[in-house]
Amino acid sequence: MVMKTVRCDCGFVVRSDDDDRLVADLQQHAHDDHHMNLSREQVLAMAQLEPGPPAPHGKG
């Protein structure tokens, strides 16, 4: 699973490996704290992929 992160200008951070959860959490924050309505597309456009664990080194 790929972890995604969105950081709001106010300092709020939401992370999830589930797009539906990420969208719902940020939409709720935007509505409650900033009186804004964000679309799913807007939230996903703001999301940044978290770096995954490093790839294992080959034998040698």
Secondary structure, 3 states (H helix, E strand, C coil): CCCEEEECCCCCEEEECCHHHHHHHHHHHHHHHHCCCCCHHHHHHHCEECCCCCCCCCCC
